[in-house]
Amino acid sequence: MVSVETIREQFDELGIEPSDDIINKCIEICINNDINDPVEFVEQWMAYSVSKLGGAEPTVAFLNEMEAHEYTSKTARKVKASSLTGVGLGNIASPQLDSKVSKITTYRNVDSTEQDVLEMYGCITPKAKKPTSRLQHNKNTTECIRGGGSAFTTVTYSPLSTSSKKVDSDLPSKAGQVVYTYGNAQLLKQINWLPSGSSSVDDAGGGGDVGPKSDGIVRHTVGGTNVSFQAALFVNDGSKYMFDSSYDRVMILSDRIYEIGNAICSRLMVAEKKTDGNVTEASTLMKAVDESRSSNAVQGESSTTAIDGPKQKDEEEQESEKGPMEHEDDEATNATWFEKVKVCHVDFPSSEPIRVLGRIVVEPSTTSGTGGAAPTRTRDRLSIVDFDETTLRQTRLDLSQVVGPGWSLFPGQTVLLEGINPRATLFSVQRIHHERTLTLPRTPFGLERPVTMVIASAPFTDRDDLLYEKLTGLLQYCSADPPDVVLLTGPFADASCQLYADVAEPFEEYFEKIIATIMGAVGGQTEVCIVANHDDVVGTFVYPTQPYKVASFYKNLHLLPDPCVFSVEGLEVGVTTVDIIKHLVEAECTAEGAAGGDKIKRAYNHLFHQASFYPLNPPPEEVPLDVDLSNEFGRLSRVPNVMVCPSALNRYVREINRCVCINPGFVDGHTADGSYARLIIHPPDTSVMGSSSNDGGSQQDNKGSASSSSQQQPLPASYIACQIIKT
């Protein structure tokens, strides 16, 4: 029997506390439509609310809509009304229900039967005053989302509040504004960049502006794009993680010291040979003009003071004059040859300049004085760990005597140091060598047509909703102006976000729905590359991270691990979703004069010269670094053409060692405006060569890092253009 108590009881079981007006309206509907079972009526309301109203709570207006849609129209179509009197319209399935509604599980109070039995014996359990409503969408969701439905909206156990961002509708939208530009302006004008209606440009970079859409601009027609990836070179499903022991980690780090140390010494030997040749040529010219002996002496002294090649040669000749026993003892116990460079152990006492090789470490912080004194500076706590595999050799560093305009060191960096160590306890550093000969990017001469790429990084939704509004807007842009390649970096569902604990469906199915929505929006002619992240609810919590897994097959979907390097028509693109640039900037220790230098440039140079996507060791607590997998799959053997490193730092596009380094920002910036990057690659013009153009500073990056033939390659800015655009 339908009554105020029975209707209120059924709503209470669902965690809904209706008002008296709503209860009276429910009884009125039941009387008008001959409904005798309150359970059927409330279930009919829940089905209508989930399918039509996005799970909204009952109101008088919504109940009127349900009566008109579910009861009045059906009654008019029924011929035998008397047969429906005893059954009630609540048992009739609505033909208007969407097929997706049948997949939604309705969670009712599973303890209702047990409670009824207890009430028969007088045991009545009081109900909560304000229980949490289950299986419903956000009741405060806007009508446009509730009516039309968001493609990424999921069913949750608890209601979600709307976004905390307050957007003034009177202010003009910033979506489509350009915040950074790189490359030749002529390349940018050959393609339509901005969404329709977006014409404002806020250029913060160099390389030209992009004005509003005008006649004569040819929109590039998307065709088949070749995206290749060598799965054997990066972490895959068969890779075991977190199996390395402490001994294995020590051996791996020791091997890395040998490998990188040999590369540093090899470059140092080449530089010294060039210096020796220049000094010999200068001496011949000086003899030809028959200058005085004193001027020759001054010239020789200045040469050996500025460059240590001849000086080191004289030191080796002096060492050869030592006694046999002393020389053999040094060779046997205290020195090793790396690429014809004599390297001593870090604890070898010497009052003469020597060279040591090892890995930078930071000693635990200590305090001086009382009353919570400030800890000592990081530069005073730097030490170097030796390359010796059998004996732990560690020596503190004194960096106050370093020769040069500036230096930068970080934990885990392999370096070759020159200096003295009088008591074998404190190594006074004079020179720091950490650069190796880099293999610069290959120019994609095989590219036959322009290729466009959209690069976007997570987070894709706000912290307090799961609507993915910014990602939806980005997909609409890609659908209206389809690029050749869309590169998306995770996490798509951040495990650190508490909202995902309320998702009332398996995470795998939820992720499948996200991927299906993305693939349905971009179409079949756009190649979609998705890079995994260790902090995703469907990812493996380890770095390097295995690629995501989906049950459905899409021919244009490429699931990539983190980190990875893939090729787009011969253009190599390196990607890592971990914020290594920010981690290096925060962990590095620099000279006082270099504190205001180019931090971004230094961080990328660390990646290239250490030949690793993540050279920092130990990493921050939030990065689950597997040393074994990082050594096997996290290497950066050569400099790619494009390097994508999403970071919380300011957005940028920089050319470093002929690599276009991009931080596209986050699609949903939370505290700031979101952004993404749009990239266009034109076929390289062989007439624009690096040796005849102003490199804008990249020549200094390449000094001693590449052969003369690589200097003849076209500059990246001549065939690559990039813009960062606000979402």
VOGU-3710 file (C-alpha; in Angstrom, 3 decimals, decimal comma):
1> mvsvetireq> 0,000/0,000/0,000  1,319/3,413/-0,971  1,590/5,818/1,945  3,793/8,602/3,170  5,764/6,185/5,363  6,332/3,545/2,655  7,418/6,083/0,053  9,789/7,802/2,478  11,193/4,420/3,568  12,005/3,410/-0,014
11> fdelgiepsd> 13,804/6,699/-0,668  15,709/6,367/2,613  17,071/2,991/1,508  18,586/4,725/-1,517  20,131/7,433/0,639  17,683/10,129/-0,479  15,853/12,346/2,010  12,851/13,831/0,126  10,843/16,808/1,284  7,125/16,725/2,125
21> diinkcieic> 6,199/18,281/-1,210  8,049/15,535/-3,076  6,334/12,825/-0,976  2,894/14,308/-1,645  3,654/14,485/-5,374  4,723/10,828/-5,392  1,465/9,778/-3,704  -0,510/11,839/-6,198  1,211/10,108/-9,134  0,571/6,688/-7,614
31> inndindpve> -3,135/7,436/-7,099  -3,590/8,876/-10,596  -1,909/5,878/-12,248  -3,224/3,070/-9,986  0,189/2,223/-8,527  -0,091/0,149/-5,360  3,514/-0,948/-4,826  5,867/1,814/-3,506  8,939/-0,291/-4,377  8,016/-0,399/-8,061
41> fveqwmaysv> 7,355/3,341/-8,132  10,713/4,264/-6,574  12,571/1,834/-8,855  10,799/3,397/-11,843  11,939/6,828/-10,663  15,564/5,664/-10,285  15,547/4,179/-13,805  14,155/7,421/-15,225  16,604/9,558/-13,204  19,682/7,611/-14,302
51> sklggaeptv> 18,685/7,413/-17,975  17,203/10,880/-18,469  18,445/13,140/-15,679  21,977/11,897/-15,076  21,098/10,457/-11,643  19,601/13,662/-10,239  17,624/13,602/-6,982  13,814/13,956/-7,192  12,122/17,322/-7,440  8,502/18,226/-8,138
61> aflnemeahe> 9,402/19,329/-11,664  11,312/16,117/-12,387  8,415/14,012/-11,037  5,990/15,806/-13,375  8,308/15,049/-16,295  8,500/11,397/-15,318  4,697/11,110/-15,029  4,209/12,624/-18,462  6,902/10,473/-20,038  6,469/7,137/-18,278
71> ytsktarkvk> 2,761/6,960/-17,372  0,486/9,387/-19,211  1,769/8,616/-22,721  1,702/4,872/-22,095  -1,812/4,908/-20,670  -3,101/6,654/-23,767  -1,601/3,957/-25,963  -3,012/1,049/-23,967  -6,349/-0,381/-25,059  -6,920/-2,703/-22,149
81> assltgvglg> -6,460/-0,350/-19,237  -8,209/-2,678/-16,821  -5,485/-5,302/-17,181  -2,923/-2,806/-15,915  -4,802/-1,817/-12,763  -3,535/-4,600/-10,533  -0,083/-4,849/-11,999  0,943/-1,178/-12,097  2,805/0,645/-14,781  6,068/0,323/-12,880
91> niaspqldsk> 6,569/-3,241/-14,242  6,467/-2,169/-17,889  9,915/-1,620/-19,449  10,286/1,720/-21,141  11,100/1,451/-24,856  12,823/4,817/-24,594  15,611/3,538/-22,331  19,034/3,720/-23,835  20,953/0,484/-24,247  23,712/1,805/-22,021
101> vskittyrnv> 21,357/2,034/-19,048  21,000/-1,741/-18,954  24,721/-2,000/-18,213  24,463/0,194/-15,125  24,236/-1,764/-11,881  21,734/-0,423/-9,331  23,134/-0,679/-5,819  20,321/-1,034/-3,282  20,463/-1,595/0,437  21,516/-5,240/0,749
111> dsteqdvlem> 20,600/-5,270/4,452  16,894/-4,455/3,908  15,722/-8,087/4,225  17,736/-8,660/7,360  16,371/-5,431/8,851  12,778/-6,559/8,211  13,384/-9,796/10,150  14,910/-7,910/13,073  11,975/-5,512/13,203  9,628/-8,487/13,705
121> ygcitpkakk> 11,392/-9,121/17,033  11,362/-5,481/18,063  14,972/-4,743/17,091  14,831/-1,506/15,180  18,099/0,053/14,052  17,930/3,841/13,708  18,721/5,135/10,251  21,258/7,803/9,460  19,917/11,302/9,271  21,798/12,269/6,083
131> ptsrlqhnkn> 23,038/9,159/4,295  25,154/9,444/1,208  23,255/9,034/-2,015  24,676/6,131/-4,041  24,878/5,431/-7,743  24,243/8,928/-8,949  25,985/11,601/-10,901  26,758/14,992/-9,491  23,461/16,652/-8,572  25,040/20,061/-9,207
141> ttecirgggs> 26,097/19,146/-12,723  25,063/21,745/-15,258  21,965/21,124/-17,335  23,952/20,961/-20,594  25,987/18,052/-19,288  23,033/16,434/-17,558  20,819/16,673/-20,573  23,211/15,877/-23,395  25,587/13,765/-21,339  29,370/13,976/-21,176
151> afttvtyspl> 31,226/11,340/-23,124  33,526/10,674/-20,158  30,889/10,783/-17,406  30,910/7,712/-15,202  28,676/6,320/-12,492  29,903/7,072/-8,974  28,918/5,940/-5,508  28,956/9,469/-4,080  27,893/12,792/-5,562  30,686/14,945/-6,952
161> stsskkvdsd> 30,839/18,679/-6,592  31,265/20,929/-9,566  34,579/22,445/-10,543  36,051/24,927/-8,098  37,097/27,182/-10,963  34,933/30,253/-11,282  34,734/31,466/-14,852  33,209/34,840/-15,515  30,909/34,488/-18,490  31,322/38,183/-19,295
171> lpskagqvvy> 35,081/37,831/-19,846  36,293/36,727/-23,290  37,530/33,147/-23,561  41,280/32,616/-23,716  40,961/29,330/-25,605  43,012/29,410/-28,772  45,493/32,057/-27,669  49,105/31,349/-28,627  51,469/31,616/-25,670  54,700/30,402/-27,308
181> tygnaqllkq> 55,969/30,170/-30,868  59,005/28,452/-32,327  60,177/28,102/-35,905  60,001/29,964/-39,184  56,932/32,184/-39,538  56,515/31,117/-43,167  55,982/27,507/-42,054  53,256/28,518/-39,639  51,295/30,487/-42,236  50,908/27,469/-44,497
191> inwlpsgsss> 48,458/25,695/-42,210  45,351/26,599/-40,250  46,388/26,435/-36,594  43,686/27,950/-34,488  40,113/26,801/-33,954  37,443/28,697/-35,835  36,763/32,037/-34,189  40,098/32,183/-32,309  42,333/34,918/-33,610  44,045/36,516/-30,608
201> vddaggggdv> 47,769/35,883/-30,328  49,914/36,363/-27,224  53,352/35,478/-28,581  55,872/34,835/-25,816  58,489/33,126/-27,951  60,438/33,826/-31,084  59,924/32,903/-34,684  56,871/34,782/-35,965  53,186/35,304/-35,315  50,117/33,505/-36,488
211> gpksdgivrh> 47,232/35,773/-37,350  43,556/35,005/-37,756  42,244/32,599/-40,299  42,281/34,170/-43,747  41,517/33,171/-47,297  44,244/31,346/-49,153  45,308/29,162/-46,239  45,311/25,540/-47,348  44,134/23,069/-44,736  46,298/19,978/-44,817
221> tvggtnvsfq> 44,442/16,842/-45,868  45,179/13,956/-43,535  46,634/10,905/-45,212  48,376/7,746/-44,087  51,201/8,563/-41,662  53,948/6,103/-40,883  54,458/5,761/-37,110  57,077/3,165/-36,173  58,277/1,944/-32,812  60,825/-0,728/-31,858
231> aalfvndgsk> 59,128/-2,570/-29,008  62,210/-4,617/-28,169  64,135/-1,491/-27,144  61,625/-0,398/-24,495  59,785/-1,931/-21,563  56,984/-4,297/-22,547  54,537/-6,765/-21,041  57,225/-9,393/-20,571  59,499/-7,163/-18,497  59,832/-8,063/-14,828
241> ymfdssydrv> 60,031/-5,163/-12,444  61,112/-4,695/-8,829  63,212/-7,859/-8,966  66,613/-6,178/-8,703  68,547/-6,648/-5,466  70,777/-4,099/-3,773  73,828/-5,884/-5,164  72,407/-5,711/-8,688  71,784/-1,984/-8,327  75,338/-1,356/-7,177
251> milsdriyei> 76,748/-3,338/-10,105  74,510/-1,550/-12,603  75,503/1,881/-11,308  79,164/0,855/-11,417  78,797/-0,269/-15,037  77,199/3,052/-15,905  80,191/4,866/-14,408  82,522/2,843/-16,637  80,384/3,403/-19,732  79,826/7,141/-19,326
261> gnaicsrlmv> 83,367/7,624/-18,002  84,833/6,110/-21,156  82,685/8,441/-23,278  83,790/11,505/-21,269  87,462/10,500/-21,459  87,177/9,818/-25,189  85,854/13,326/-25,805  88,555/14,755/-23,538  91,287/12,998/-25,526  89,925/14,378/-28,807
271> aekktdgnvt> 89,888/17,879/-27,341  93,464/17,521/-26,084  94,673/16,264/-29,469  93,122/19,282/-31,151  94,789/21,497/-28,573  98,181/19,840/-29,150  97,811/20,380/-32,899  96,910/24,028/-32,457  99,883/24,593/-30,146  102,276/22,898/-32,608
281> eastlmkavd> 100,982/25,014/-35,491  101,329/28,170/-33,406  104,922/27,261/-32,489  105,823/26,779/-36,180  104,452/30,183/-37,069  106,327/31,764/-34,195  109,606/30,239/-35,368  108,955/31,420/-38,937  108,811/35,036/-37,814  111,817/34,448/-35,491
291> esrssnavqg> 110,363/35,996/-32,349  112,362/36,364/-29,183  112,739/33,526/-26,694  111,004/35,472/-23,950  107,862/35,969/-25,996  107,872/32,267/-26,812  108,116/31,485/-23,103  105,178/33,720/-22,285  103,168/32,151/-25,093  103,949/28,654/-23,869
301> essttaidgp> 103,040/29,493/-20,301  99,676/31,029/-21,265  98,825/28,063/-23,456  99,457/25,501/-20,726  97,611/27,608/-18,190  94,486/27,986/-20,326  94,333/24,423/-21,622  95,650/21,491/-19,670  96,639/19,259/-22,596  100,403/20,039/-22,788
311> kqkdeeeqes> 100,550/20,392/-19,037  99,111/16,941/-18,579  101,640/15,615/-21,087  104,502/17,088/-19,063  103,074/15,556/-15,901  102,980/12,131/-17,542  106,616/12,535/-18,603  107,518/13,424/-15,035  105,664/10,392/-13,757  107,602/8,186/-16,170
321> ekgpmehedd> 110,803/9,359/-14,507  109,708/7,941/-11,147  111,271/4,838/-9,744  110,003/1,499/-11,044  108,517/0,436/-7,732  106,578/3,685/-7,222  105,213/3,749/-10,772  104,132/0,116/-10,655  102,432/0,651/-7,316  100,381/3,573/-8,719
331> eatnatwfek> 99,382/1,594/-11,779  98,420/-1,480/-9,749  96,414/0,018/-6,905  95,550/3,660/-7,462  94,987/4,356/-11,175  93,170/2,985/-14,196  93,270/3,989/-17,844  90,029/5,088/-19,503  90,485/5,742/-23,233  94,165/6,613/-22,683
341> vkvchvdfps> 93,316/8,921/-19,780  94,882/8,079/-16,421  92,208/8,130/-13,696  92,989/7,702/-10,000  90,731/6,519/-7,222  88,884/9,221/-5,320  90,700/8,461/-2,054  94,188/8,584/-3,554  96,274/11,197/-1,666  98,036/13,621/-3,954
351> sepirvlgri> 99,247/17,194/-3,723  99,582/17,324/-7,511  96,571/17,612/-9,875  95,024/14,212/-10,645  91,874/13,015/-12,347  89,167/10,988/-10,584  86,025/9,390/-11,981  82,839/8,620/-10,124  79,197/9,359/-9,364  77,936/12,403/-7,476
361> vvepsttsgt> 76,090/11,738/-4,199  74,662/13,994/-1,500  75,460/13,225/2,111  72,648/13,367/4,698  71,794/16,843/5,884  73,307/17,952/9,193  72,626/20,967/11,367  75,042/23,197/13,157  74,424/24,994/16,436  71,250/24,778/18,500
371> ggaaptrtrd> 67,690/25,915/18,323  66,834/24,477/14,902  69,661/26,004/12,937  69,460/25,913/9,173  71,019/22,863/7,489  74,279/23,124/5,644  74,254/24,050/1,966  73,920/21,281/-0,606  77,234/22,132/-2,243  78,976/21,488/1,086
381> rlsivdfdet> 77,480/17,995/1,246  78,454/16,745/-2,208  80,667/13,683/-2,446  81,900/11,415/-5,194  81,640/7,627/-5,191  84,447/5,784/-6,963  84,205/3,383/-9,877  85,714/0,576/-7,790  83,346/-2,410/-7,743  84,851/-4,219/-4,765
391> tlrqtrldls> 85,582/-1,359/-2,348  83,305/1,512/-1,438  85,412/4,608/-1,959  83,769/7,931/-1,193  85,324/11,368/-0,769  83,812/14,758/0,003  84,215/17,513/-2,566  85,467/21,056/-2,171  83,997/23,092/-5,045  85,291/26,492/-4,020
401> qvvgpgwslf> 88,315/26,332/-6,363  86,579/25,285/-9,581  87,975/27,042/-12,663  85,356/28,256/-15,112  82,331/30,534/-15,370  79,955/28,072/-13,684  79,223/24,452/-12,978  76,219/22,260/-12,254  76,107/18,877/-10,492  73,244/16,633/-9,432
411> pgqtvllegi> 72,979/13,318/-7,527  73,607/10,343/-9,790  75,702/12,254/-12,331  78,871/10,599/-13,646  81,716/13,124/-13,844  85,471/13,307/-14,377  87,067/15,712/-11,896  90,508/17,295/-11,848  92,046/18,537/-8,624  94,132/17,655/-5,597
421> npratlfsvq> 93,478/15,507/-2,541  96,297/16,113/-0,021  94,877/14,026/2,855  92,636/11,661/0,883  89,572/12,969/2,739  88,642/16,141/0,826  89,053/16,425/-2,949  89,560/20,040/-4,028  88,026/20,284/-7,496  89,663/22,483/-10,125
431> rihhertltl> 87,900/21,349/-13,317  84,726/19,373/-14,025  84,221/17,243/-17,164  80,771/15,756/-17,717  80,180/16,131/-21,466  80,456/13,358/-24,001  80,429/13,397/-27,794  76,757/13,528/-28,680  75,161/11,861/-31,677  72,988/14,624/-33,047
441> prtpfglerp> 69,573/13,985/-34,636  69,138/12,675/-38,144  67,439/15,075/-40,490  64,261/13,461/-41,936  65,162/13,919/-45,597  62,703/11,159/-46,512  59,747/13,311/-45,524  57,686/14,023/-48,635  54,826/16,125/-47,263  54,064/18,277/-44,214
451> vtmviasapf> 53,082/16,352/-41,102  51,078/17,911/-38,277  51,016/16,733/-34,679  49,029/17,679/-31,578  50,782/17,091/-28,238  48,741/17,138/-25,027  49,570/16,064/-21,500  47,524/15,043/-18,450  45,757/16,033/-16,260  42,782/16,124/-18,590
461> tdrddllyek> 40,120/16,960/-15,984  39,737/19,089/-12,910  40,529/17,801/-9,410  36,930/17,814/-8,205  35,043/16,399/-11,173  35,341/13,587/-13,695  33,790/15,387/-16,647  36,998/15,770/-18,741  35,724/19,035/-20,170  39,149/20,225/-21,367
471> ltgllqycsa> 39,876/16,898/-23,068  36,462/17,016/-24,713  37,250/20,469/-26,101  40,633/19,276/-27,374  39,025/16,306/-29,130  36,489/18,601/-30,767  39,364/20,710/-32,072  41,148/17,616/-33,423  37,917/16,492/-35,063  37,373/19,878/-36,752
481> dppdvvlltg> 41,015/20,260/-37,812  42,394/16,696/-37,830  46,170/16,383/-37,431  48,263/13,507/-38,715  49,338/12,427/-35,225  47,863/13,019/-31,770  50,257/12,407/-28,877  48,618/12,056/-25,450  50,584/11,433/-22,260  49,040/10,000/-19,087
491> pfadascqly> 47,841/9,579/-16,468  44,238/9,553/-17,695  42,953/8,575/-14,238  45,402/9,803/-11,618  45,652/7,285/-8,780  46,380/10,085/-6,321  42,956/11,652/-7,022  40,411/10,545/-4,413  37,483/10,845/-6,830  38,361/7,622/-8,602
501> advaepfeey> 37,673/5,694/-5,397  33,965/6,492/-5,951  33,814/5,133/-9,511  31,157/2,375/-9,539  32,637/0,368/-12,390  35,920/-1,501/-12,929  38,823/0,759/-13,789  39,604/-1,326/-16,863  36,110/-0,750/-18,261  36,301/2,931/-17,357
511> fekiiatimg> 39,624/3,264/-19,189  38,204/1,377/-22,181  35,402/3,937/-22,347  37,918/6,798/-22,283  39,975/5,276/-25,099  36,856/4,495/-27,152  35,708/8,100/-26,806  39,098/9,420/-27,910  39,321/7,119/-30,904  35,752/7,868/-31,939
521> avggqtevci> 36,398/11,599/-31,849  39,654/11,796/-33,813  38,599/9,471/-36,628  40,418/6,691/-38,427  42,958/8,731/-40,410  44,716/10,262/-37,399  47,386/8,197/-35,695  46,908/8,277/-31,914  49,945/7,664/-29,690  49,248/7,249/-25,958
531> vanhddvvgt> 52,209/7,157/-23,559  51,687/5,429/-20,218  52,287/6,875/-16,762  53,122/4,993/-13,566  50,534/6,919/-11,518  47,531/5,755/-13,538  44,867/3,534/-11,963  45,282/1,039/-14,814  49,086/1,343/-15,101  51,935/-0,505/-13,425
541> fvyptqpykv> 53,460/1,446/-10,554  57,041/1,353/-11,782  59,287/3,535/-13,924  60,007/2,665/-16,749  56,299/1,951/-17,187  54,688/-0,685/-19,367  52,193/0,477/-22,022  48,485/0,489/-21,307  46,297/-2,445/-22,313  42,897/-2,264/-23,991
551> asfyknlhll> 40,642/-5,084/-25,115  39,426/-3,357/-28,263  41,588/-3,111/-31,363  42,122/0,148/-33,227  44,369/0,129/-36,257  45,493/3,730/-35,686  46,109/3,413/-31,921  49,671/3,049/-30,602  50,076/2,321/-26,886  53,621/3,302/-25,912
561> pdpcvfsveg> 55,651/2,786/-22,726  57,255/5,482/-20,623  59,884/6,468/-21,671  59,991/5,778/-25,392  61,291/6,995/-28,741  59,099/6,549/-31,803  59,412/7,692/-35,396  56,935/9,747/-37,411  57,920/9,601/-41,080  61,598/9,423/-40,054
571> levgvttvdi> 61,349/12,129/-37,376  62,423/10,719/-33,997  60,300/11,815/-31,032  61,391/11,084/-27,471  58,800/11,171/-24,684  58,784/10,707/-20,929  55,803/11,530/-18,705  57,798/11,802/-15,477  58,686/15,407/-14,662  62,442/14,825/-14,899
581> ikhlveaect> 63,172/18,436/-15,878  61,632/19,795/-12,689  63,325/17,090/-10,617  66,741/17,972/-12,056  66,214/21,699/-11,570  65,276/21,147/-7,928  68,067/18,645/-7,204  71,007/20,222/-9,019  73,715/22,160/-7,217  75,176/25,045/-9,214
591> aegaaggdki> 77,924/27,585/-8,791  76,948/30,889/-7,274  77,575/32,677/-10,567  75,441/30,177/-12,535  72,370/30,310/-10,289  70,569/32,596/-12,735  71,591/30,674/-15,854  69,466/28,685/-18,244  68,092/25,907/-16,039  66,088/24,286/-18,824
601> kraynhlfhq> 69,105/24,060/-21,094  71,246/22,558/-18,335  68,596/19,962/-17,496  68,248/18,745/-21,087  72,018/18,663/-21,518  72,184/16,431/-18,449  69,789/13,997/-20,141  71,777/13,964/-23,376  75,265/13,708/-21,865  74,236/11,105/-19,282
611> asfyplnppp> 72,438/9,170/-22,060  69,400/8,512/-19,881  65,776/9,598/-19,664  66,097/9,677/-15,869  69,724/10,114/-14,703  68,755/11,407/-11,234  69,605/8,945/-8,451  68,138/8,598/-5,891  64,801/9,800/-7,290  62,037/11,551/-5,304
621> eevpldvdls> 59,736/9,384/-3,239  56,885/9,610/-5,754  58,974/8,085/-8,574  59,159/4,249/-8,329  62,441/3,930/-10,232  63,562/0,414/-11,138  67,326/0,638/-11,690  67,494/-2,572/-13,720  64,669/-1,573/-16,094  66,011/1,972/-16,334
631> nefgrlsrvp> 69,425/0,688/-17,333  67,902/-1,589/-19,971  64,985/0,449/-21,332  65,548/4,003/-20,108  68,610/4,873/-22,178  68,865/7,771/-24,585  71,445/6,553/-27,057  71,169/9,536/-29,386  69,600/12,976/-29,383  66,089/12,798/-30,920
641> nvmvcpsaln> 64,649/15,396/-33,275  61,882/16,272/-30,810  61,891/15,763/-27,043  58,576/15,971/-25,185  58,908/16,351/-21,408  55,642/17,544/-19,813  56,485/19,545/-16,714  54,922/21,708/-14,030  57,406/24,417/-15,012  56,472/27,209/-17,385
651> ryvreinrcv> 55,623/26,149/-20,934  58,430/26,423/-23,449  59,762/25,328/-26,842  63,568/25,339/-26,976  66,231/24,160/-29,408  69,022/22,393/-27,508  71,714/20,420/-29,344  69,546/20,559/-32,496  66,662/18,954/-30,605  63,317/20,760/-30,314
661> cinpgfvdgh> 62,485/20,374/-26,611  58,801/20,910/-25,785  56,878/21,329/-22,561  53,259/21,583/-23,787  51,873/22,282/-20,321  48,826/20,469/-18,977  45,469/20,305/-20,730  43,802/21,208/-17,428  46,268/23,409/-15,602  44,205/23,380/-12,361
671> tadgsyarli> 45,699/26,590/-10,965  46,666/28,106/-14,344  45,364/28,065/-17,887  45,604/24,750/-19,658  47,498/24,367/-22,919  48,631/21,958/-25,601  51,192/22,068/-28,424  50,677/21,942/-32,179  53,678/20,865/-34,272  54,247/20,939/-38,024
681> ihppdtsvmg> 57,175/19,283/-39,799  57,929/20,285/-43,380  60,265/18,434/-45,730  63,780/19,766/-44,946  65,288/22,195/-47,406  68,834/21,118/-48,202  69,741/24,665/-49,218  69,324/25,849/-45,593  72,391/24,414/-43,844  73,585/24,878/-40,315
691> sssndggsqq> 77,055/26,157/-41,271  75,669/29,141/-43,180  72,902/30,200/-40,799  72,745/31,915/-37,490  72,150/29,127/-35,040  71,021/31,410/-32,291  73,309/29,831/-29,741  73,019/26,171/-30,699  76,508/26,202/-32,156  77,770/26,626/-28,649
701> dnkgsassss> 75,777/23,595/-27,579  77,324/21,542/-30,363  80,896/22,572/-29,577  82,833/19,380/-29,192  79,650/17,331/-29,402  79,449/16,338/-33,066  81,499/15,865/-36,149  81,894/18,472/-38,851  79,501/16,632/-41,150  76,634/17,070/-38,676
711> qqqplpasyi> 77,208/20,819/-38,762  76,097/20,746/-42,407  72,596/19,560/-41,488  69,659/21,983/-41,810  68,678/23,743/-38,638  65,521/22,388/-36,953  63,874/25,813/-37,088  64,021/25,698/-40,892  61,632/22,731/-41,146  59,985/22,388/-37,692
721> acqiikt> 57,498/24,902/-36,291  55,625/24,683/-33,018  53,077/26,698/-31,084  51,664/26,264/-27,585  47,967/27,112/-27,460  45,652/27,638/-24,491  42,759/25,238/-24,011
//
